[in-house]
């Protein structure tokens, strides 16, 4: 049984607090594509994605990069 990752809520809290540069740094080292999708879902629910277009673009680009087979990270 797998545990829920706490990464997405922590990064969402950074964005909510207005520290988008720290959030982007965390997005660069995102553990999995699933974590990025969870982050996007949290930001959409909290209406934070519209106010941070650079974060939205960065989430999209990192999702595409992590989805590529050669860039998967070891658990």
N, C-alpha and C positions, 0 to 999 in steps of 0.2 A: 504494500500500500504506500503510495507516494504522498509526501507532504506538500501542502500548498506553499508556493514560493512567496516570500515577503518582499521580494525585490520590487515588484510593480507598485505596491502601495507606498513604499518608501520614496521611489522616484516621483510618484504623483504628488507626494507631500512636498518635495523640493520645488516642483513646478507651482503648486498652490501657494507656497511661500514666496514665490517670485525669483527663485534662484535657478533660472533656466540654464545658465552656463554649467552649473554643477549637474543638472539633470542630463544635459547633453553629454557630459563626460561619463556619466553612468550608463547612458544609452550606448556609448561606444563599446562598453565592456558587457553588454547584455548577455546573460547566460544562454538563452534560447530564443527562438522565434516565438514560442508560446508565451514567454514572459513579455515580449514586446507587444503581442496581441492583447495580453491582459492589461498592459499599461495603456494602450490605445482605448480599450473599453472603459477603463476607469476615467480617463480624461474626457471621453465623450459624455459619460454619465454626469460628470461634474462640470460640463461646459467649459473646460479649460483648454481644449484643443483649438478652438476658434481664436482665442487670444494669443496663442503662441504658434504662429505659422512656421517658424524655424524649427521648433520642436517636432511638429507634425511632419515636416519634410525629412528631418533626420531620422525619425522613427521609420518612415517609409523606406529610406535608403538602407538603413541597417537591417531591416526585415529582409530586403532583397539580397543583401550581402550574406546574411546568416542562412538564408534558404539555399544558397549555392552549396552543393555537396562538398566542395573543397574547403569550405570555411567552417564546417561544423566543429564545435569544440568538444573536447573530451569531457565526460562528466566528472 
